[in-house]
């Protein structure tokens, strides 16, 4: 008997790659800024993640550590770096 659903984005690297893909497809508003709530809403709606999920936070942290995303100190927006362009090919 299975009591819990599979969590396909429980791996931070998998979540980070998907978040970078979402960010790349999201139009930037100014100076390359992509509002974090736009990424989170798509993560929730398209990937069936839960709002404020640990997968989202771990994915953002992983992408930041790898230099794929720059996260503003306020946490309200991110910017894609040049590094993720290799991921999106």
C-alpha positions as CSV (number, residue, x, y, z in Angstrom):
1,X,0.0,0.0,0.0
2,X,1.4,3.4,-1.0
3,X,0.6,6.2,1.4
4,X,2.7,9.1,-0.1
5,X,3.0,10.4,-3.6
6,X,6.3,10.4,-5.5
7,X,8.1,13.7,-5.3
8,X,9.9,14.0,-8.6
9,X,11.7,17.2,-7.6
10,X,12.9,16.0,-4.2
11,X,16.5,15.9,-5.7
12,X,17.8,19.5,-5.5
13,X,19.7,19.3,-8.8
14,X,16.6,18.1,-10.6
15,X,14.5,20.9,-9.1
16,X,17.2,23.5,-9.9
17,X,17.4,22.5,-13.5
18,X,13.6,22.7,-13.9
19,X,13.6,26.1,-12.1
20,X,16.3,27.5,-14.4
21,X,14.2,26.2,-17.4
22,X,11.1,28.0,-16.0
23,X,13.1,31.2,-15.3
24,X,14.5,31.1,-18.9
25,X,11.0,30.9,-20.3
26,X,9.7,33.7,-18.1
27,X,10.0,37.3,-19.5
28,X,12.3,39.5,-17.4
29,X,10.8,42.8,-16.2
30,X,13.8,45.1,-16.0
31,X,17.6,44.6,-16.1
32,X,17.0,40.8,-16.4
33,X,15.0,40.6,-13.2
34,X,12.6,37.7,-13.0
35,X,10.3,37.9,-10.0
36,X,10.6,34.8,-7.8
37,X,6.8,34.5,-7.4
38,X,6.4,34.1,-11.2
39,X,8.8,31.1,-11.0
40,X,7.1,29.7,-7.9
41,X,3.6,30.0,-9.4
42,X,4.7,28.1,-12.5
43,X,6.4,25.5,-10.3
44,X,3.2,25.0,-8.4
45,X,0.8,25.1,-11.4
46,X,2.8,23.2,-14.0
47,X,4.8,20.8,-11.9
48,X,2.2,20.2,-9.1
49,X,4.6,21.4,-6.4
50,X,3.2,22.8,-3.2
51,X,3.4,26.5,-2.5
52,X,6.5,27.2,-0.3
53,X,7.7,23.6,-0.9
54,X,11.1,22.5,0.3
55,X,11.8,21.4,-3.3
56,X,11.4,24.9,-4.5
57,X,13.7,26.3,-1.8
58,X,16.3,23.6,-2.3
59,X,16.2,24.0,-6.1
60,X,16.8,27.8,-5.8
61,X,19.6,27.3,-3.3
62,X,21.3,24.7,-5.6
63,X,21.0,26.9,-8.7
64,X,22.5,29.8,-6.7
65,X,25.4,27.7,-5.4
66,X,26.2,26.5,-8.9
67,X,26.1,30.0,-10.3
68,X,23.1,29.4,-12.5
69,X,20.9,32.1,-10.9
70,X,21.7,35.3,-9.0
71,X,19.3,35.8,-6.2
72,X,18.8,39.3,-4.9
73,X,19.4,39.8,-1.2
74,X,15.7,40.6,-0.7
75,X,14.7,37.3,-2.3
76,X,12.1,39.0,-4.5
77,X,13.8,38.3,-7.8
78,X,16.5,36.3,-9.6
79,X,18.6,36.8,-12.7
80,X,19.9,34.1,-15.0
81,X,23.7,34.1,-15.3
82,X,25.5,33.1,-18.4
83,X,26.2,29.6,-16.9
84,X,22.7,28.1,-17.4
85,X,22.7,28.7,-21.2
86,X,24.6,25.4,-21.5
87,X,21.9,23.7,-19.5
88,X,19.2,24.9,-21.8
89,X,20.6,23.6,-25.1
